Amino acid sequence: MSETDLDTTPRVIAHGGNLHDAARRYGIAWDEWIDLSTGINPHGYPVPPVPASAWRRLPEDGDGFAACAARYYGAPDAQHVLPVAGSQAAIRALPALLSTLLSTPLPAQGRTSRVAIAPLTYGEYAPAFAQAGHTVAPLDIESAALPDDTTHAVVVNPNNPTASLIDRETLLRWHAQLAARGGTLIVDEAFADAFGDPLAASLANFSGRAGLVVLRSPGKFFGLAGARCGFALAAPELLAALRARLGAWTVSGPARHAVTHAFEDAAWQGAMRERLAGESARLAALLGSHGLAPRATPLFAWIVHARAAQLQDALAARAVWTRRFDSPASLRFGLPASEDEWRRFEAALAQAMQALG
């Protein structure tokens, strides 16, 4: 695979959740759809009423929000946590920031740094690094090898959409190799919360090490994507530079209220992880019953299919929206939100597979 196989085009990146577009395209009313395109927990955290002060006052760093996140994620302390307006804000800011923070010179005068990113992963990373002047090269996340000429690397763990999970030992070895070159390992753990033991593969407790950035998001597991809240976990010096780049008040008062309650509700978290494990198994079994071979996390399943575009279209004609990828031709399925949606999805999938012949 060559570097040109990675999509680094500066454009609006396609994501799941574009249900209004699907409704217009297929002529089906928005509220009639089953949206399986995002991988967001459909059983979102029940946020308690927001106090008036959260709307009326500017957010304050001294409210204990970062410390709450540090406890939940297992980071060393609040100094290693920076709340951001969704991990997307950090993804956009980090490439330019890392260009200014290289602690060792690049191998040749005028040569840009090389950033290794999986060809099929969260689509915002490659364009963001390319726009900041980095050379983007493919990373094979199925192997344990990091290219020798890599300056930085980005790993989504578990990967979105392929569900690949890299063990902690491999990631720490990669970090040591990159740090020795003055580079950085970025680990995006947006889907890690849903696992039975969410700390088992996480690098959050290593986030004090130079050259390591861990990105976390309450949007997926807690179903709070609309809060636009995320966290960068890293050494205080890097977070200070990132804070200066992003500016003040990056996370709103209502979002801080919602996420704090979610992080402190251990009973809800435990019950939800059990529920998602059962529903993930149900989704995998359903897909497997139609001859599909899913790879799954507790929040989504991914299948490779030569006629993925036709399958997505057949499901969409039956008001089921999925996320399609082109290389390889594949679909990602999130979880239905209710028993009624499960029944409708099961019927739609059977009909769609029959239509494909």
Contacts in CASP RR format, 6 or more apart in sequence:
PFRMAT RR
TARGET T0000
AUTHOR 0000-0000-0000
METHOD contacts of the structure
MODEL  1
MSETDLDTTPRVIAHGGNLHDAARRYGIAWDEWIDLSTGINPHGYPVPPV
PASAWRRLPEDGDGFAACAARYYGAPDAQHVLPVAGSQAAIRALPALLST
LLSTPLPAQGRTSRVAIAPLTYGEYAPAFAQAGHTVAPLDIESAALPDDT
THAVVVNPNNPTASLIDRETLLRWHAQLAARGGTLIVDEAFADAFGDPLA
ASLANFSGRAGLVVLRSPGKFFGLAGARCGFALAAPELLAALRARLGAWT
VSGPARHAVTHAFEDAAWQGAMRERLAGESARLAALLGSHGLAPRATPLF
AWIVHARAAQLQDALAARAVWTRRFDSPASLRFGLPASEDEWRRFEAALA
QAMQALG
1 119 0 8 1.000
1 138 0 8 1.000
2 138 0 8 1.000
3 135 0 8 1.000
3 136 0 8 1.000
3 137 0 8 1.000
3 138 0 8 1.000
5 119 0 8 1.000
5 138 0 8 1.000
5 327 0 8 1.000
6 117 0 8 1.000
6 119 0 8 1.000
6 126 0 8 1.000
6 136 0 8 1.000
6 137 0 8 1.000
6 138 0 8 1.000
7 123 0 8 1.000
7 126 0 8 1.000
7 127 0 8 1.000
8 126 0 8 1.000
8 127 0 8 1.000
8 129 0 8 1.000
8 130 0 8 1.000
8 131 0 8 1.000
8 136 0 8 1.000
9 127 0 8 1.000
10 127 0 8 1.000
10 130 0 8 1.000
10 131 0 8 1.000
11 127 0 8 1.000
13 123 0 8 1.000
13 124 0 8 1.000
13 127 0 8 1.000
15 38 0 8 1.000
16 37 0 8 1.000
16 38 0 8 1.000
16 323 0 8 1.000
17 35 0 8 1.000
17 37 0 8 1.000
17 38 0 8 1.000
17 321 0 8 1.000
18 37 0 8 1.000
19 30 0 8 1.000
19 33 0 8 1.000
19 35 0 8 1.000
19 37 0 8 1.000
19 321 0 8 1.000
20 30 0 8 1.000
22 28 0 8 1.000
22 33 0 8 1.000
22 316 0 8 1.000
22 321 0 8 1.000
23 29 0 8 1.000
23 30 0 8 1.000
23 33 0 8 1.000
25 316 0 8 1.000
26 316 0 8 1.000
26 317 0 8 1.000
26 319 0 8 1.000
28 319 0 8 1.000
32 319 0 8 1.000
33 319 0 8 1.000
33 320 0 8 1.000
33 321 0 8 1.000
34 319 0 8 1.000
34 320 0 8 1.000
34 321 0 8 1.000
34 336 0 8 1.000
34 337 0 8 1.000
34 341 0 8 1.000
34 344 0 8 1.000
34 345 0 8 1.000
34 348 0 8 1.000
35 321 0 8 1.000
36 320 0 8 1.000
36 321 0 8 1.000
36 322 0 8 1.000
36 323 0 8 1.000
36 333 0 8 1.000
36 334 0 8 1.000
36 335 0 8 1.000
36 336 0 8 1.000
36 345 0 8 1.000
37 321 0 8 1.000
37 322 0 8 1.000
37 323 0 8 1.000
37 332 0 8 1.000
37 334 0 8 1.000
38 225 0 8 1.000
38 323 0 8 1.000
38 334 0 8 1.000
39 191 0 8 1.000
39 220 0 8 1.000
39 299 0 8 1.000
39 300 0 8 1.000
39 332 0 8 1.000
39 334 0 8 1.000
39 335 0 8 1.000
40 219 0 8 1.000
40 220 0 8 1.000
40 223 0 8 1.000
40 225 0 8 1.000
40 299 0 8 1.000
41 194 0 8 1.000
41 219 0 8 1.000
41 220 0 8 1.000
41 221 0 8 1.000
41 222 0 8 1.000
41 223 0 8 1.000
41 272 0 8 1.000
41 276 0 8 1.000
41 299 0 8 1.000
41 335 0 8 1.000
42 223 0 8 1.000
42 334 0 8 1.000
42 335 0 8 1.000
42 336 0 8 1.000
42 337 0 8 1.000
42 338 0 8 1.000
43 223 0 8 1.000
43 272 0 8 1.000
43 275 0 8 1.000
43 337 0 8 1.000
44 222 0 8 1.000
44 223 0 8 1.000
44 224 0 8 1.000
45 222 0 8 1.000
45 223 0 8 1.000
45 224 0 8 1.000
45 258 0 8 1.000
45 261 0 8 1.000
45 262 0 8 1.000
45 265 0 8 1.000
45 268 0 8 1.000
46 268 0 8 1.000
47 224 0 8 1.000
47 257 0 8 1.000
47 258 0 8 1.000
47 261 0 8 1.000
47 262 0 8 1.000
48 261 0 8 1.000
50 254 0 8 1.000
50 257 0 8 1.000
50 258 0 8 1.000
51 257 0 8 1.000
54 252 0 8 1.000
54 253 0 8 1.000
54 254 0 8 1.000
54 256 0 8 1.000
54 257 0 8 1.000
55 253 0 8 1.000
55 254 0 8 1.000
57 253 0 8 1.000
58 249 0 8 1.000
59 65 0 8 1.000
59 249 0 8 1.000
59 251 0 8 1.000
59 252 0 8 1.000
59 253 0 8 1.000
59 256 0 8 1.000
63 256 0 8 1.000
64 78 0 8 1.000
65 83 0 8 1.000
65 251 0 8 1.000
65 256 0 8 1.000
65 259 0 8 1.000
65 260 0 8 1.000
66 78 0 8 1.000
66 81 0 8 1.000
66 82 0 8 1.000
66 83 0 8 1.000
67 77 0 8 1.000
67 78 0 8 1.000
67 81 0 8 1.000
68 260 0 8 1.000
68 263 0 8 1.000
68 264 0 8 1.000
69 75 0 8 1.000
69 78 0 8 1.000
69 81 0 8 1.000
69 83 0 8 1.000
69 216 0 8 1.000
69 231 0 8 1.000
69 259 0 8 1.000
69 263 0 8 1.000
70 76 0 8 1.000
70 77 0 8 1.000
70 78 0 8 1.000
70 80 0 8 1.000
70 81 0 8 1.000
71 263 0 8 1.000
72 263 0 8 1.000
72 264 0 8 1.000
73 81 0 8 1.000
73 202 0 8 1.000
73 204 0 8 1.000
73 214 0 8 1.000
73 216 0 8 1.000
73 231 0 8 1.000
73 233 0 8 1.000
74 199 0 8 1.000
74 202 0 8 1.000
74 204 0 8 1.000
74 205 0 8 1.000
75 81 0 8 1.000
75 204 0 8 1.000
75 205 0 8 1.000
75 207 0 8 1.000
75 208 0 8 1.000
75 214 0 8 1.000
75 233 0 8 1.000
76 205 0 8 1.000
76 207 0 8 1.000
76 208 0 8 1.000
79 236 0 8 1.000
79 239 0 8 1.000
80 207 0 8 1.000
80 208 0 8 1.000
80 233 0 8 1.000
80 234 0 8 1.000
80 235 0 8 1.000
80 236 0 8 1.000
80 239 0 8 1.000
81 231 0 8 1.000
81 232 0 8 1.000
81 233 0 8 1.000
81 239 0 8 1.000
82 90 0 8 1.000
82 231 0 8 1.000
82 232 0 8 1.000
82 233 0 8 1.000
82 234 0 8 1.000
82 239 0 8 1.000
82 242 0 8 1.000
82 243 0 8 1.000
83 229 0 8 1.000
83 230 0 8 1.000
83 231 0 8 1.000
83 250 0 8 1.000
83 251 0 8 1.000
83 256 0 8 1.000
84 90 0 8 1.000
84 229 0 8 1.000
84 230 0 8 1.000
84 231 0 8 1.000
84 232 0 8 1.000
84 242 0 8 1.000
84 246 0 8 1.000
84 250 0 8 1.000
84 251 0 8 1.000
85 228 0 8 1.000
85 229 0 8 1.000
85 230 0 8 1.000
85 246 0 8 1.000
85 250 0 8 1.000
85 251 0 8 1.000
86 217 0 8 1.000
86 228 0 8 1.000
86 229 0 8 1.000
86 230 0 8 1.000
86 251 0 8 1.000
87 188 0 8 1.000
87 190 0 8 1.000
87 215 0 8 1.000
87 216 0 8 1.000
87 217 0 8 1.000
87 230 0 8 1.000
87 231 0 8 1.000
87 232 0 8 1.000
88 124 0 8 1.000
89 230 0 8 1.000
89 246 0 8 1.000
89 250 0 8 1.000
90 213 0 8 1.000
90 215 0 8 1.000
90 230 0 8 1.000
90 232 0 8 1.000
90 242 0 8 1.000
90 246 0 8 1.000
91 124 0 8 1.000
91 125 0 8 1.000
91 128 0 8 1.000
91 188 0 8 1.000
91 215 0 8 1.000
92 124 0 8 1.000
92 128 0 8 1.000
93 242 0 8 1.000
93 245 0 8 1.000
93 246 0 8 1.000
94 128 0 8 1.000
94 186 0 8 1.000
94 213 0 8 1.000
94 232 0 8 1.000
94 242 0 8 1.000
95 115 0 8 1.000
95 128 0 8 1.000
95 129 0 8 1.000
95 131 0 8 1.000
95 132 0 8 1.000
95 133 0 8 1.000
95 134 0 8 1.000
96 132 0 8 1.000
96 245 0 8 1.000
97 238 0 8 1.000
97 241 0 8 1.000
97 242 0 8 1.000
97 245 0 8 1.000
98 113 0 8 1.000
98 132 0 8 1.000
98 134 0 8 1.000
98 152 0 8 1.000
98 183 0 8 1.000
98 184 0 8 1.000
99 113 0 8 1.000
99 132 0 8 1.000
99 133 0 8 1.000
99 134 0 8 1.000
100 241 0 8 1.000
101 184 0 8 1.000
101 238 0 8 1.000
101 241 0 8 1.000
102 113 0 8 1.000
102 151 0 8 1.000
102 182 0 8 1.000
102 183 0 8 1.000
103 182 0 8 1.000
103 183 0 8 1.000
103 210 0 8 1.000
104 181 0 8 1.000
104 182 0 8 1.000
104 183 0 8 1.000
106 112 0 8 1.000
106 113 0 8 1.000
106 151 0 8 1.000
107 149 0 8 1.000
112 133 0 8 1.000
112 134 0 8 1.000
112 135 0 8 1.000
113 134 0 8 1.000
113 135 0 8 1.000
113 151 0 8 1.000
113 152 0 8 1.000
113 183 0 8 1.000
114 134 0 8 1.000
114 135 0 8 1.000
114 136 0 8 1.000
114 137 0 8 1.000
114 147 0 8 1.000
114 149 0 8 1.000
114 150 0 8 1.000
114 151 0 8 1.000
114 152 0 8 1.000
115 129 0 8 1.000
115 134 0 8 1.000
115 135 0 8 1.000
115 136 0 8 1.000
115 137 0 8 1.000
115 150 0 8 1.000
115 151 0 8 1.000
115 152 0 8 1.000
115 153 0 8 1.000
115 154 0 8 1.000
116 137 0 8 1.000
116 138 0 8 1.000
116 139 0 8 1.000
116 146 0 8 1.000
116 147 0 8 1.000
116 150 0 8 1.000
116 152 0 8 1.000
116 153 0 8 1.000
116 154 0 8 1.000
117 125 0 8 1.000
117 126 0 8 1.000
117 129 0 8 1.000
117 136 0 8 1.000
117 137 0 8 1.000
117 138 0 8 1.000
117 139 0 8 1.000
117 153 0 8 1.000
117 154 0 8 1.000
118 138 0 8 1.000
118 139 0 8 1.000
118 140 0 8 1.000
118 141 0 8 1.000
118 154 0 8 1.000
118 155 0 8 1.000
118 156 0 8 1.000
118 159 0 8 1.000
118 162 0 8 1.000
119 138 0 8 1.000
119 327 0 8 1.000
120 159 0 8 1.000
120 161 0 8 1.000
120 162 0 8 1.000
120 325 0 8 1.000
120 327 0 8 1.000
120 328 0 8 1.000
121 141 0 8 1.000
121 154 0 8 1.000
121 156 0 8 1.000
121 159 0 8 1.000
121 160 0 8 1.000
121 162 0 8 1.000
122 156 0 8 1.000
122 160 0 8 1.000
122 188 0 8 1.000
122 190 0 8 1.000
125 154 0 8 1.000
125 156 0 8 1.000
125 188 0 8 1.000
126 136 0 8 1.000
129 136 0 8 1.000
129 152 0 8 1.000
129 154 0 8 1.000
130 136 0 8 1.000
134 151 0 8 1.000
134 152 0 8 1.000
137 147 0 8 1.000
137 149 0 8 1.000
137 150 0 8 1.000
139 146 0 8 1.000
139 147 0 8 1.000
139 150 0 8 1.000
139 153 0 8 1.000
139 154 0 8 1.000
139 155 0 8 1.000
141 155 0 8 1.000
141 159 0 8 1.000
141 162 0 8 1.000
141 164 0 8 1.000
141 166 0 8 1.000
142 164 0 8 1.000
144 170 0 8 1.000
144 173 0 8 1.000
146 153 0 8 1.000
146 173 0 8 1.000
146 174 0 8 1.000
146 177 0 8 1.000
146 178 0 8 1.000
150 178 0 8 1.000
150 181 0 8 1.000
151 178 0 8 1.000
151 181 0 8 1.000
151 182 0 8 1.000
151 183 0 8 1.000
152 178 0 8 1.000
152 183 0 8 1.000
152 184 0 8 1.000
152 185 0 8 1.000
152 186 0 8 1.000
153 174 0 8 1.000
153 178 0 8 1.000
153 184 0 8 1.000
153 185 0 8 1.000
153 186 0 8 1.000
154 186 0 8 1.000
154 188 0 8 1.000
155 166 0 8 1.000
155 171 0 8 1.000
155 174 0 8 1.000
155 185 0 8 1.000
155 186 0 8 1.000
155 187 0 8 1.000
155 188 0 8 1.000
156 187 0 8 1.000
156 188 0 8 1.000
156 190 0 8 1.000
157 165 0 8 1.000
157 166 0 8 1.000
157 171 0 8 1.000
157 187 0 8 1.000
157 188 0 8 1.000
157 189 0 8 1.000
157 192 0 8 1.000
157 201 0 8 1.000
158 164 0 8 1.000
158 165 0 8 1.000
158 191 0 8 1.000
158 192 0 8 1.000
158 297 0 8 1.000
159 165 0 8 1.000
160 190 0 8 1.000
160 191 0 8 1.000
160 300 0 8 1.000
160 332 0 8 1.000
161 300 0 8 1.000
161 302 0 8 1.000
161 323 0 8 1.000
161 325 0 8 1.000
161 330 0 8 1.000
161 332 0 8 1.000
162 295 0 8 1.000
162 302 0 8 1.000
163 295 0 8 1.000
163 296 0 8 1.000
163 297 0 8 1.000
163 300 0 8 1.000
163 301 0 8 1.000
163 302 0 8 1.000
164 295 0 8 1.000
165 201 0 8 1.000
166 201 0 8 1.000
167 201 0 8 1.000
168 200 0 8 1.000
168 201 0 8 1.000
168 202 0 8 1.000
168 203 0 8 1.000
171 185 0 8 1.000
171 187 0 8 1.000
171 203 0 8 1.000
172 203 0 8 1.000
172 206 0 8 1.000
174 185 0 8 1.000
175 185 0 8 1.000
175 203 0 8 1.000
175 206 0 8 1.000
175 209 0 8 1.000
175 211 0 8 1.000
175 212 0 8 1.000
178 184 0 8 1.000
178 185 0 8 1.000
178 211 0 8 1.000
179 185 0 8 1.000
179 209 0 8 1.000
179 210 0 8 1.000
179 211 0 8 1.000
179 212 0 8 1.000
182 211 0 8 1.000
183 211 0 8 1.000
184 211 0 8 1.000
184 212 0 8 1.000
184 213 0 8 1.000
185 211 0 8 1.000
185 212 0 8 1.000
185 213 0 8 1.000
186 213 0 8 1.000
186 214 0 8 1.000
186 215 0 8 1.000
187 203 0 8 1.000
187 212 0 8 1.000
187 213 0 8 1.000
187 214 0 8 1.000
187 215 0 8 1.000
188 215 0 8 1.000
189 202 0 8 1.000
189 203 0 8 1.000
189 204 0 8 1.000
189 214 0 8 1.000
189 215 0 8 1.000
189 216 0 8 1.000
190 215 0 8 1.000
190 216 0 8 1.000
190 217 0 8 1.000
190 219 0 8 1.000
190 220 0 8 1.000
191 220 0 8 1.000
191 221 0 8 1.000
191 297 0 8 1.000
191 299 0 8 1.000
191 300 0 8 1.000
192 198 0 8 1.000
192 201 0 8 1.000
192 202 0 8 1.000
192 216 0 8 1.000
193 216 0 8 1.000
193 218 0 8 1.000
193 220 0 8 1.000
193 221 0 8 1.000
193 222 0 8 1.000
193 269 0 8 1.000
194 220 0 8 1.000
194 221 0 8 1.000
194 272 0 8 1.000
194 273 0 8 1.000
194 276 0 8 1.000
194 297 0 8 1.000
194 298 0 8 1.000
194 299 0 8 1.000
195 201 0 8 1.000
195 273 0 8 1.000
195 297 0 8 1.000
195 298 0 8 1.000
196 273 0 8 1.000
196 277 0 8 1.000
196 298 0 8 1.000
198 273 0 8 1.000
199 205 0 8 1.000
202 214 0 8 1.000
203 212 0 8 1.000
203 214 0 8 1.000
204 214 0 8 1.000
204 216 0 8 1.000
204 233 0 8 1.000
206 212 0 8 1.000
206 214 0 8 1.000
207 213 0 8 1.000
207 214 0 8 1.000
207 233 0 8 1.000
207 234 0 8 1.000
207 235 0 8 1.000
208 234 0 8 1.000
208 235 0 8 1.000
209 235 0 8 1.000
210 235 0 8 1.000
210 237 0 8 1.000
210 238 0 8 1.000
211 234 0 8 1.000
211 235 0 8 1.000
211 238 0 8 1.000
212 234 0 8 1.000
212 235 0 8 1.000
213 232 0 8 1.000
213 233 0 8 1.000
213 234 0 8 1.000
213 238 0 8 1.000
214 232 0 8 1.000
214 233 0 8 1.000
214 234 0 8 1.000
215 230 0 8 1.000
215 231 0 8 1.000
215 232 0 8 1.000
215 233 0 8 1.000
216 230 0 8 1.000
216 231 0 8 1.000
216 233 0 8 1.000
217 229 0 8 1.000
217 230 0 8 1.000
217 231 0 8 1.000
218 224 0 8 1.000
218 227 0 8 1.000
218 229 0 8 1.000
218 230 0 8 1.000
218 259 0 8 1.000
218 262 0 8 1.000
218 263 0 8 1.000
219 225 0 8 1.000
219 226 0 8 1.000
219 227 0 8 1.000
219 229 0 8 1.000
219 230 0 8 1.000
220 299 0 8 1.000
221 272 0 8 1.000
221 276 0 8 1.000
221 299 0 8 1.000
222 259 0 8 1.000
222 262 0 8 1.000
224 255 0 8 1.000
224 258 0 8 1.000
224 259 0 8 1.000
224 262 0 8 1.000
227 252 0 8 1.000
227 254 0 8 1.000
227 255 0 8 1.000
227 258 0 8 1.000
227 259 0 8 1.000
228 251 0 8 1.000
228 252 0 8 1.000
228 255 0 8 1.000
229 251 0 8 1.000
229 255 0 8 1.000
229 256 0 8 1.000
229 258 0 8 1.000
229 259 0 8 1.000
230 251 0 8 1.000
232 239 0 8 1.000
232 242 0 8 1.000
234 242 0 8 1.000
251 259 0 8 1.000
262 268 0 8 1.000
273 298 0 8 1.000
276 298 0 8 1.000
276 299 0 8 1.000
276 335 0 8 1.000
277 298 0 8 1.000
279 298 0 8 1.000
279 335 0 8 1.000
280 296 0 8 1.000
280 297 0 8 1.000
280 298 0 8 1.000
280 299 0 8 1.000
280 301 0 8 1.000
280 335 0 8 1.000
282 342 0 8 1.000
283 294 0 8 1.000
283 296 0 8 1.000
283 301 0 8 1.000
283 333 0 8 1.000
283 334 0 8 1.000
283 335 0 8 1.000
284 294 0 8 1.000
284 296 0 8 1.000
284 301 0 8 1.000
286 345 0 8 1.000
286 346 0 8 1.000
286 349 0 8 1.000
287 293 0 8 1.000
287 294 0 8 1.000
287 301 0 8 1.000
287 303 0 8 1.000
287 333 0 8 1.000
287 349 0 8 1.000
288 294 0 8 1.000
290 349 0 8 1.000
290 350 0 8 1.000
290 353 0 8 1.000
292 303 0 8 1.000
292 305 0 8 1.000
293 303 0 8 1.000
293 304 0 8 1.000
294 301 0 8 1.000
294 302 0 8 1.000
294 303 0 8 1.000
294 333 0 8 1.000
295 301 0 8 1.000
295 302 0 8 1.000
295 303 0 8 1.000
296 302 0 8 1.000
299 334 0 8 1.000
299 335 0 8 1.000
300 332 0 8 1.000
300 333 0 8 1.000
300 334 0 8 1.000
300 335 0 8 1.000
301 332 0 8 1.000
301 333 0 8 1.000
301 334 0 8 1.000
302 330 0 8 1.000
302 331 0 8 1.000
302 332 0 8 1.000
302 333 0 8 1.000
303 330 0 8 1.000
303 331 0 8 1.000
303 333 0 8 1.000
304 328 0 8 1.000
304 329 0 8 1.000
304 330 0 8 1.000
305 311 0 8 1.000
305 329 0 8 1.000
305 330 0 8 1.000
305 331 0 8 1.000
306 329 0 8 1.000
307 329 0 8 1.000
307 356 0 8 1.000
308 324 0 8 1.000
308 325 0 8 1.000
308 329 0 8 1.000
308 330 0 8 1.000
308 331 0 8 1.000
309 324 0 8 1.000
309 329 0 8 1.000
310 356 0 8 1.000
311 331 0 8 1.000
311 352 0 8 1.000
311 353 0 8 1.000
311 356 0 8 1.000
312 322 0 8 1.000
312 324 0 8 1.000
312 331 0 8 1.000
314 351 0 8 1.000
314 352 0 8 1.000
314 355 0 8 1.000
314 356 0 8 1.000
315 321 0 8 1.000
315 322 0 8 1.000
315 348 0 8 1.000
315 349 0 8 1.000
315 352 0 8 1.000
316 322 0 8 1.000
317 352 0 8 1.000
318 347 0 8 1.000
318 348 0 8 1.000
318 351 0 8 1.000
318 352 0 8 1.000
319 344 0 8 1.000
319 348 0 8 1.000
320 344 0 8 1.000
320 345 0 8 1.000
320 348 0 8 1.000
320 349 0 8 1.000
320 352 0 8 1.000
322 331 0 8 1.000
322 332 0 8 1.000
322 333 0 8 1.000
322 334 0 8 1.000
323 331 0 8 1.000
323 332 0 8 1.000
324 330 0 8 1.000
324 331 0 8 1.000
324 332 0 8 1.000
325 331 0 8 1.000
325 332 0 8 1.000
336 342 0 8 1.000
336 344 0 8 1.000
336 345 0 8 1.000
END
